[in-house]
């Protein structure tokens, strides 16, 4: 069973739990909560993925990324993608009536 390697990054389960509550972005909170639950033995990656409606490989990737690159690598970073359909108007001028 794949588990987070807490000793490698000098962290505890309490650290993962704290990060799952304090992280700014919801996706980062979800990732740290998954690492906490898996590390504590409450669940495994497959069970977590099924409960959260993720692919097994996604959750396994979070664990492997944490183990190889550390906690900073698990934080969510927007990777681009399609721009919003409607953008807010930057000028404060209103349209003439």
C-alpha positions in Angstrom: 0.0 0.0 0.0 1.3 3.4 -0.9 1.5 5.9 1.9 3.0 9.4 2.3 6.6 9.3 3.5 6.3 11.8 6.4 9.8 11.1 7.8 11.5 12.1 4.5 9.9 15.6 4.7 10.1 15.8 8.6 6.4 16.1 8.9 3.8 14.5 11.1 0.2 13.5 10.5 -0.7 16.6 12.5 1.2 18.7 10.0 -0.8 17.2 7.1 -4.1 17.7 9.0 -3.1 21.4 9.7 -2.3 21.9 6.0 -5.6 20.3 5.0 -7.5 23.0 7.0 -5.2 26.0 6.5 -4.4 25.8 2.8 -5.8 28.7 0.7 -7.2 26.7 -2.3 -9.9 24.0 -1.9 -8.0 21.7 -4.2 -4.9 22.0 -2.0 -7.0 21.3 1.1 -8.4 18.2 -0.5 -5.0 16.9 -1.5 -3.6 17.3 2.0 -6.7 15.8 3.6 -6.3 12.7 1.3 -2.6 12.4 2.3 -3.6 12.7 6.0 -6.3 10.1 5.7 -4.1 7.7 3.7 -1.1 8.3 6.1 -3.3 7.7 9.2 -4.5 4.4 7.7 -8.1 5.5 7.7 -8.4 4.8 4.0 -6.3 4.0 1.0 -5.8 5.8 -2.3 -8.4 3.6 -4.2 -11.1 4.1 -1.5 -10.4 7.8 -1.3 -10.6 8.2 -5.1 -13.9 6.3 -5.2 -15.4 8.4 -2.3 -14.3 11.7 -3.9 -15.2 10.6 -7.4 -11.6 10.9 -8.7 -9.6 8.5 -10.7 -7.4 6.1 -8.7 -4.3 7.3 -10.6 -5.0 11.0 -9.6 -4.8 10.2 -5.9 -1.9 7.9 -6.3 -0.1 10.7 -8.2 -0.7 13.0 -5.2 1.0 10.5 -2.9 3.9 9.8 -5.3 4.4 13.6 -5.9 4.5 14.2 -2.1 6.9 11.4 -1.6 9.3 12.5 -4.3 9.1 16.3 -4.4 7.6 17.3 -1.0 4.6 19.1 0.3 5.1 22.2 -1.9 4.6 20.1 -5.0 1.1 19.0 -3.9 -0.2 22.6 -3.7 -2.6 23.5 -6.4 -1.3 25.8 -9.2 -3.5 27.0 -12.0 -2.1 25.5 -15.2 -3.9 27.6 -17.7 -6.7 26.3 -19.6 -9.5 28.1 -21.3 -10.0 31.7 -20.4 -13.4 32.8 -18.8 -16.2 33.2 -21.3 -17.1 36.6 -20.0 -14.5 38.9 -18.6 -15.3 41.8 -16.3 -15.1 45.2 -17.9 -11.9 46.9 -16.7 -13.0 50.4 -17.5 -15.3 52.1 -15.0 -17.1 54.0 -17.7 -20.7 53.1 -18.3 -22.3 52.7 -21.7 -24.3 55.6 -23.1 -28.0 55.2 -23.0 
